[in-house]
């Protein structure tokens, strides 16, 4: 599939935004279609970019898609080519992919305004423009064949990479590309109707699977340029502190160790292989300064956030008069919720290979934001961005961690002192203790119920950082950003007096970052847990209560009904077991989940079964939908049951998978996925299952035990039955 590296560098060309197709050109005897993805005009930053994807058809008939998104297990490198292949009338096996090089003018994500893969929006961004590109290419190839045969193009059709006329004459695409390249781009294209789809909606096999099975797939950690050395590092255990002293005498005599690199806040050992590098690192005698955050604890940060919710924040959404309705309510329900810092713990260790030369820097990495890597590496190397060559690779787990460029910056800092290429690999301990973390959040929420138990007021004030304010400053406006508030506002329910405020509080001494499902991973837990509390206070069934509030949202009601039906909602369960339900609309998709849990006498929770009902609009590849929901459930269940990063004396206490536990294979629940057929445009998939499973589990635990968990992860001591 050619996923090993970027195999093509395209000119930095400014393309017209007047249409989705900016032009064609003959390239090496082939046809090149440059596709300008439509801009999201609501994002002012987008006006600074010309987002593009490129289709190239060679004279051998091969279709090459220079992919503006990255593959990190979510199936993008299969589902997006399906869009091209569908309209172009070629077999999926005829499409080959190349990683897009860093170029924000050509490859910026139209929903983000920067070149990045995240926010579950690759398919949402590509759905229409890539199909239009395939359809336009098909029309041009048909026109070229019709001209050659001197017939009306309407009498010709495309199929399996060929143009066929009424007489049965055939010309392969490769025979037509030179003529098609000279043809005018059609001003209007007709897309297939859903009933005409041959590929879209079918369970296509993953194009990247064979290479991942047979070992030929190339990840960032697989990069081995000639002469490469291996390095690993130790960084200051307290964020913001510095190296005080270093004795490297014993490390230098370790066999295979070639060099010790000192930085202000880190030390790296460069060796012939990882084993030698690790032994050398263990032999170092390092003394660190304490720094300004040496006394910092999780409790201090939580207290700061709690205090912030007692004040006022920026209004994220306000409908009606929540204060007045709350005062008039028959019943008032109040609660506070907390969610912890979380690490990403990607299975592919954080790594980056760098070769710094006199006038250029070459980088091998797996990144969700390759242009960001180029820009920040340029600053670290002291070179202009065009002198930074970045080879992107498959990603062995991103989850938002690889949207950051700190790893590349650190590798460049080390490589500047090394003669030749060096691969810097983070140990698991170094990754977990020096990562960038899902923020800690604190919510203070209240609701008022009428005499029938129906909510007549909803008021929520939550405090935490804004990752977007740092990562994409133009998107943080007037104290708000779309990530921090998603899942807390624009709820699926009919809530007449609704008021939500966000208080931005940046924690000291610990860096925060995007984490799979990001804002909704916090907000959906709070809103769906609290809706469950309201149902309990009203002494109503959790499904029936939600359904009562969904009269104006038929898509949300449909997934709720489906999940309830398929889960056997209402059927008896053994003592100590319970079902919990949750519903959301985030990332452009509707999802309902029912979790079934078993709570032992000692308070340990086992998630036995999860039923998912998904309406993500038009489904491109149902296998991908199922896989992403299964993956998201496992990721989120891990966080619900075990996930927590804590600070003591300014240091992250967790070190490896013994103290930052993952859900084991024998703990994995049965996951049933049911997809609602829809003709709506596709919604996002990669993160939806993660955000919803946490409240579904918490609500199931309440159903099993009568104990409400308002702080994650699950604390078995709270659930333990008395002796």
N, C-alpha and C positions, 0 to 999 in steps of 0.2 A: 504493500500500500504506500510505500514511500513516506512513512511517518517518522523516519529516523532523524531528520533535520530539515531545516529550510533549504530547499533545493533551487529556489528561484529568488532573485532580487529584482523587484519591479521599480521602474522609475518613479520618482516622487513627482507625480503629475497632478495639477489642479484640475478637477473634473467638474463639468457643469452640473448644477442641481436642477436644471429645468425638467429633466425626465429621469427615469430610472436607468436608462441606458445612455451613456455619454458618448459612445462611439465604438467603432471597430477598427481593427488594424491587422494587416497581414504581418504575422510574426513567424519567421522561419518556415514559411509555406503553410502556416496554420491560421486559424481564426481566433482572435482575441476579443472577448466581450468584456468591457469594463462596466461594472454594475455599480451605480451610485445608490446606496441605500437611503431611503427617505429620512430626513432629519426630524427629530422630535423637537418641534419649535418651542415646546414648553421649557426646554433646557437651553438657557442662554449660552452655555458653554459649547453647545453643539454647533453654533454658528462659526466657530473657529476651526472646524474640521470638515473634511469631505469623506464620510465613511464609504468604503468601497469593498466589494468582493470581486474576484476575477475568475472568469471561465475561459479556459483555453482549449481549443480543439485542434489536435495535430493532424497532419496529413495521413497518419495511421489510424485516425478515427478515435484515438484515446481522448477522453474528456478529463481535463485537469482543473480542479477547483483549488485555488489558493485560499485556504480556509482562514477567515478572520477570527474564528473562535478556537479554543483549545479543547482537547479531549482529556478528561481526567476521570474517565469511567462512566460518565453520564450518557454516553451514546451519541454525542454530537457528530462524531465523524462517520456515523451511519445515517442518522435521521436527516441531517441537512443535505447530504448528497442525494437522498431520496427525493427531495424537492426538485433538484435539477434534473435527475434522471426521469422523473415522472413527466415533466413538461417537454423535455428534450427527446423523449421516446428512445431512451437507451437503457440497456441493462445496468443495474446497479454496479455490477462487476466491471463495467467499462469506465467508471469514474475513479480517478486517482486523486489523492489529496496531497497538498503541500502545506506545511505550516506557513502562515503569513509572517513575513519579517516585520520588525517594528516600524510602523508608519501610521501615525494617527490621522494623517490627512486621507489616507486610503482606507484604513481598516478600523476606524473608531466604531465602537458599538453605538448604533443610533439611539438606543434607549439610555445610554450612559454618557455619551459625548466623549469617551476616551476608549482606547483600545484595551478592552478587558473582557474576560468571560466570567460572569457572575450574575447574581440576582435572578437566576432561573429565567433568563430572557433570550438565550441564543435562538431558540425556535420562534419565540414571539417576534424577534427582530427580523428573522430571515424568511418567515412564512410567505409573505406576498412577494417581496422583491426578488427572491431567488427563483420562485416559480415563474415570475415575469421574465427573468433573464433566460431561463430555459425555454420558455415559449417563444421569445423573440429569436433565439438562436435557431429553433426548429423552423420558424417561418422563413428565416433568411436562407436556410439550407434548402427548404422546399422551393423557394423562389429561384435559387441558383439552378436546381435540377430542372425546373419547369422551363427556364430560359434555354438551357442546353437542349431540351427536347422540343422546344417551341410549342409548349402546351400551356393551358390555363393552370396556374398553381392550385386552383380549387379542385382540379382533377387528380391531384397528387396527395399522398399522405406519407407520414413518417412512421417507421416502426423498427425497433431493434437496431437503431443506428444506421438505417438506410432510408432513402426516399424511394417510393414506389408510385408509378403512375397507373392509369386505368388499363394500360396494355400489359401491365406486369413487369415493365422495365424497372431495373433497380440500380441505384447508385449509392455507394457507401458514403458516409459523411466525410471520410478522409479524402474522397475524390472531389468533394464539392467545396472544401474550406477556402481554397484560393479564390474561387468565384464569389462565395458568400462574403468574404472579407471586403470585397469591393462594392457590395450592395449597400443600399441605404438601410439604416436602422428603422424598423417599423415604428410609427408614432403610437400605435395602439395595438395591443395584443389581446387575444382572447384566451383566458385560462380555462382549463378543463373544469367541467362540473363534477361535483363529488361522485356522482354515479359513474363517471368515466375513469376514475382513478384505478390504476393497475397496481401501483406500489404503495401509495399513501394509504394507510390504514391496515397494511398487512404486516405480519410479524417477520420483518426482514432480519436475516442473520447479521450479527455485528461484523462489520468489515475489519475491525481491529482485533477480533478474537483470535484468529489463527496465529498472528504474530505474538500475542500474549501467551498463548498456549505453548508454542514451540520455542519460545525464547528469543525470537528475532526482533521483537518490538524494542524500540530504543527509548528509554527514559533518561532524564537528566543525569541520574547517577551512573548510567552506562557509558557516558562520554569518556573516551580515552584517546585524546589527541597524542601524537607521538611525543615520547619523553615526559609524559605527565607524572608528577609526584602527587602523593596523597597527604593531606593535612587534616588534623582535627584540632579542636580548640577548647580552651577554658575561658569563660568570660566572667566578669565580676559578678559575684553571687547576689549583690544588691544593685538594682538598677540605678544607674547614675553615679556609682562609685568607680574608683580607679585602681590601677595596679600600684602597689606600694613598693614591693621588692620581689626579686626573682633570683633563685639559685638554680641554674640549669646544668650544673656540672654532671650530675648523674644521668640526666636525660641525653646528653650529648654522646655518651658512650654506649647507649642502647643500639644494638645492631640494626642497621637500616635507617636510623635517624640521620637526616641530612642538614637540618637547619631548625633553629628556634626563632620564631618571629614574635617580637614584642610590639604591642600596641598600647595605647593609653589605658584601655579597659579590658584587654584580652591578651592571651598568649596562645600561639599556635605552634604545633610541632609538625614539621614537614619531613616526610619519610618516603621510603620506597613503596610501602604498602600500609594499609590501615592498622594491621596488627602492631607494626613498629611504631606508628604514630601514637596509638593508644598507650603503649608501654612507655614511650617517651613522655607523654603527658602525665602519666601516673608518677613518673620519677621526678617531675618538677617540684620544687619547693617554692610555693607562691604565697605571698602575703598581700592581702587586699586592704585598701582603706575602707572604712565603714561607709562614708558618704552621707548625704543628707537624709536618706530614707532608712537608716539602719534600725530604727525603732518601729517601723511601720508594721501594722497588723491588719488582717482582714476586718476585724471588729472595728478598728478606727475608720476604715473606709465605709463600712456599712452604717456606722453612726453618723458620718458626715452626710451620707445620702438620705438617711432617715430624717435628719434635721432639715435638710433642704426641702423635703415634702411638706413641712409645716408652714412654709412660706408660700409664695405664689410663683407661678411659672408662665411660660409663653403658651398662649391658648392655641392648641392644635386643631380643635374643632368645638364648636358650641352651637347647639340648636335648642330653641326654647329657653326656659328659665329653670335651670337645674336646682339652684338654691331655693327658689320659691316652692318648686314641686317637692323637694326633699323635706322642707319644713311642714308641708301639708300632708305628707305620706302617713298612712296608717301604721306602717312598719318601716323601720330604718335598719339597714344592714351595713356594717362597716367591717373592713378588713385591711390588713397590710400583707404584702407579698414580697418575697426576696428571691432573687436568682443569683447564683454564684459566678465567679470567673470560671471560664472553661478553656482548656487547651485544645488544639486541633489534633495532635498526636497522629499525623499522617503516616501511613505505613511506609511510604518511601521517605527515608530520613531527609531532612533538609540538606541540600547540597548545591554546590555551584562550582563549575570548573572555569578558570580564568587564565588567560595568557596575556600579560601586559608587555607590549613592545614599546619601542621608543615613540612611535607615532600612531599607534593604534592599540586597541584592546579587544580581544576576542573572548566571548563568553558562551558557555554551554550550560543550559539550565532548562528546567520545566517550570514555566511561569504562566499564571493566569493573566498577567499584565505585562507583556513583553516590552512595550514601548516605555513603560514606567521603569523597567529594569535598565533599558538603554539610557534614559535621561539621568537616573540617579547614579548609575555606574560611571557615566561621563563626568559627573561632578567629583566622584571619588577618585577617578583616574586623572583628573585635570586635563581632559581631552574634550574636543567638541563631540556632540552626539553622533555625528556622521562617521566618526572614527571608532565607534563602538559597534562591533559586529556581534549580533546575538543569534545563536542557534537555539531555537526552541524545540522541546521534546514532548513526548507523552508525559502525563503527570500521574504519579502513583498516590493520589489523594491530594486534593487542594483544600476544599472546605473553607475557602477564604484566606487561608494562611499564605497561599502562593499568589495572592493579589498584592502582597507586600514585596518590596525590593530590598529589604534590610539584609537578607542573606547574600544577595549579589554585591551589595556595598561592602559588607564585611570580607567577602572573598576577594574583592578587588584590593582592599586595604592590605590583605595578606600577600596577594600575588605581586604587588608593587615591590615587595622585598625579595621575591623569588625569581631566579633566572630560569625561565621556561614556564610551561603550563603547570598549574597546580589545581587539584580537585580538593575542595574543602568540604568535609562531611561532618555534620553535627551528630554527636552521639544522642541516643534517646534521652539521656539525662540532661544534656545540654539543651536539647530542643524543648523539653517540657519546662525546664527551669529558666529558660531565656527565650521564651516564645513571645507571641503577641496574642492577647487573650480576649475571649468573648467578655463583654463588660459585665460588671456587677450592676444589678438593678434593684431599686426599691420603689414599690408602689403603695400609695395610700388611696383606697377606693371606697366609695359609699354608694348606696342605692336606696331609693324609697319605693315601697310597694303599696298598691291600693288595697281595698278590702278583699278583692279577689286574688291577691298575690301577684298581680301584673305590675311590672316595673313602670313607674311614672317619673323616675329621676335616676340619673346615672352620673356620677362625678368621679373622675380619676385624675390624680396627679402623680406623676412618676419622675424619678430622678436617676440620672446616669449620664455617661459621656455620649458624645456624638462622634462616631468613627468617621462619618462623612465629612464633618467639619475639618478634619485633618487630611483625609485622603482625597477629597474632591471639594475644596473650599467653595467654589461657585454654587454648589448644590445646597449649601447651608445658608438659608436666607431667613432673616428676621427671627433668629433663634430656633428655627425648625429645620428638619431634613426629612425626606420621605422614608428613609430607612428606620429611624428611631421611632416613628409614629405608626408604621404599617402594622396592622393587627390591633391597634388601640383605637383607631378612628375608622369611620366608614364601615362599621360593623354590619354583619348580615341581618341583624335583628332590628325590629321596629321599636326604637327607644325614643320617645317623644321629647324629653328634656335631657339633653346629653351635653356634657362638658368635660373636656380632657385638656390637661396642661402638661407640658414637658419642662423640666428643670434641668438644664445642662450643667453637670458637675463632672469635671475631669479628675479622675483619681490620681493622687500623687504616687510616684514610685512604681508604677506598673503600666506597661503599654497595652492599649486595647486595639482590637482589630475586628474585621468581619469574621463571622463564624457561621457555618452552614445554617441558613434560614435567618440569621442576623436579627433584625428588629422583631420579626414575628416569633422568633424563638423565645423572646421574653414576653411580648404583648399577648400572644395567643394563650400562653399559660395563664396569665392573669385574667383575661376576659372570660375564657371558657371555664376556669375554676370558679370565678365569681358568679357567672350565670348558673352554674351548678349549685352554688350556695343559695342563690335566690330561689331556685326550684325547691330546694330542701326546706327553706324557710316558709315557702308557700305551701308546703306539704303536697307537692305535685311531682309526678313522674318526670325524670330529667329529659326524656325524649319528647313527651307531650308538651312540656313547658317550652322547650325550644321551638317546637312546631307551631305553638300558639303565636310566637313572635316572628314567624317567617311567612306570614300571609302575603307580603309584598315582595318576597324573594323566592320564586318558584324553583330556581336552580338549586339554591341552598336547601330548600325543603325536600327536593327530590333526592339529593345525596343523603340527607338525614334519614329519610324513609327507607332508602335502599340499605344503608348500613344497619339500621335497626332490624329490618327484615332478615337480612342474611346472618346477623349475629345471634338471632333467636332472642332478641330483647324481650324481657318479661318472663322468660322461662326460668324455672327454679335452678339454682346452683347450690353446690354443697356449702356447708357452713365454712366461713373463712374465705369464701370466694365472692367476687363481685364484678359487675360490668360498669364501665364508665364510658360516657359519650362526649364527643367534642366536634365542633363544626367551625370551619373557617373559610374566608375568601381572601387569600393572599397570593401574590405572584401571578395574578390573573386566573387562578383556578379555584374551583369549589371542591372541598373535601370534607367528608365526615368519617370519623373513626369510632369504633367501639373496641375498647380494650377489655380483656377478661383477665383478671389477676387472682392469684391465690396468696394469702398472707398466712404464714406459719405462726405458731404460738410464740416463737422467739422474735417475731417481727420482720422476718425476711420475706421479701416480695418476689414472686415468680409471675412473670407475664406469660400466660398460657396461650393466648390467641389474640390477634388483632384483625379486625375486619375494616377494610378501607373501601369507601365508595367515592369515586373520583369523577368529576366533570371538569376536564381540562380542555374543553372545546374539541375541535377536530383532532383526532389522534393520528399521528404520523406513523408511529411504530408501537403497537400495543405491548410488545415485549419490553420495550424501553420504559414505558409507563409502569408496568408491573415491577421491573427491576428497580426503578428509582424509588417507588413507594416502599418496597421491601428494604432497600438500603437506608432510606430516610427513617423508617421506623426503628431499625437497629441502631442507627446513630443517635436518634433522639431518646430511645429507651435506655441506652448506655448513659446518657446525660442524666436522665431522670433517676436512675437507680444508683449511679456511682459518681457522676461527674462533678468535680469540685477542685478548684485551684485555690489554695489558701496561702496567706503570707504570715510569717512570723519573723520578727527582727529584720524585716525588709527582704526576706528570702522566701522564694517559693518552696513550700514544704514537700510537694510531690516530686518524684524523681524518675520513675519508670512505670511500667504497667503493673507492678506490684502495689504501688500507692496511687496510681491513676488508672483505675481498673477499666477494662473493656468488657462488654458483654461477651461471654464465652459461647462457643457453638452449641454446647449442650443447654444453654440458657435461652437460646433463640426461640421466640414464639412461633406458632403457626401464623402465617400472614396471608389472609385472603384478600384479593384485589378484585373489585368489581368496577367496571368502567361504564359510565353513562354515555350513550351515543349522542353526539352533538354535532351540529353544523357550524357552531361558532368558531371564531379564530382560535388557534391554539393558545393555551395558557402555559405558565411555567410548571416544571415538574421536579427539578432536582432537589428542592429544599422543602417542599410542601409537607412531606411525611414527617420530617424532623420536628417542625414546630408544633404539630397537632398532637403527636403521641404523648407528649409530657402531660398536658392536662387530662387526656383520656386515661392515662395510668393513674394520675392523682385522684380523679373522680371515681375510678374503679376501686381504689383503695378505700375511699370513703364509703362506697357501697358495701364493701366487705367488712369494714371495721367500725364505721361511724366516726372515724377520726379524719379531720380535714387537715391536709398538708398544704401550708401556704409558703413553705420555703423548700427549695430543692438543694441537693438531691434528697431522696427518701432517707429518713432517719429511722432505722429499725428499732431503736430504743424507744421511740415514741409509740410504735405499733405493738411492742412486746406486751403480751398478756401477763397480768400479775401472777405470781407463783401461787 
